[in-house]
Amino acid sequence: MTGRIFGIQTTILGVVMITAPLLGGLLVQLAGPGRIFVAFGIVQVALGLVGVLFGRLLWPVAEPQPAEASAPPRLSERTAVHLEQHS
């Protein structure tokens, strides 16, 4: 089953890698490079804003707890012994 899935994925990627530049070139010839540049810029900004908004909704930033923020980082036993020997 895994071989079949990788075969399908490779086939789809191959088709996309061949057709995407052809369709992009056709689109630029029909509409012009300036217009395409601006259109894709607007699409990029919109996708970025949607990504930021969904990111904040899906993964809210948790405020650190006071005990966590004031506690010093713990050293491993090996690091503590090394520091004692060289001080």
N, C-alpha and C positions, 0 to 999 in steps of 0.2 A: 504493500500500500504506500509506503514512503517513497519508493521509486516512482510510482505513478504521480504522486503529488509534486515531486521535484521536476518530473518531466513536463507536467502542465505548467508549473511556474516558469520553467526555462523557456517554454514555447511562448508564453504570454510576454515575458520580458524581451524575447527576441523580436516579436512582432512590434512591440512598442518602440524598441530601439531603432527599428527600420522606419516605421511610419511617422514617429514624432518629428524628426528633422524635415521630412518631406511635407508634412502638414504645416509645420512652422514656416518653411520657406514659401509655401503657397499663400499662407495668411499674410506674410509680410509683403509679397508681391501684390496681393489684392488690396490691402488697406494702407500700406506704407509703413516704414519703420518707426516714424515718430508716433504715429497713432497707436501702434502695437506697444511701443515702449511705455507710453502713458497708461494704456489700458492694463497692461500687466503690472505696472507699478501700483495702480489703484487696487487691483486684485490682491497683490502682496500685502499691502497695508491692511486691507479688510481681513484677510486671513490671519495676519499677526494680531490684530485687535481681538478677533474671535478667540484665538488661542490664549491670549493673556486673560481674557474674561473667563473662559472655561477653566483655565488653569487655576485661577483664584477661587472659582466655585468648587472645583473638584478637590483641590489640595489647599485648604486655607492655611495661612501661616499661624502657627501656634505661638503664643507669647511664652517666654521661658518663665518657669516658676521661680519665686524668690530664692528658695533653697538651692535650686540647681544653678542659678546665676552666681551666687556668692560662694559656692563650694569650689575649693581649688582642685585642679585636675590631679588624679591619683597617679603616682609613679609605680611602675612595676617593682617587685622586690629586687630584681637584678639591677635595675637602674639606680635604685636607692643605695644599694651596696657599692656600686661603681662610684657614685657621687661622694659617698663617705670616704672611700679610699683615696680619692684624688683631691680632697679639700683640705 
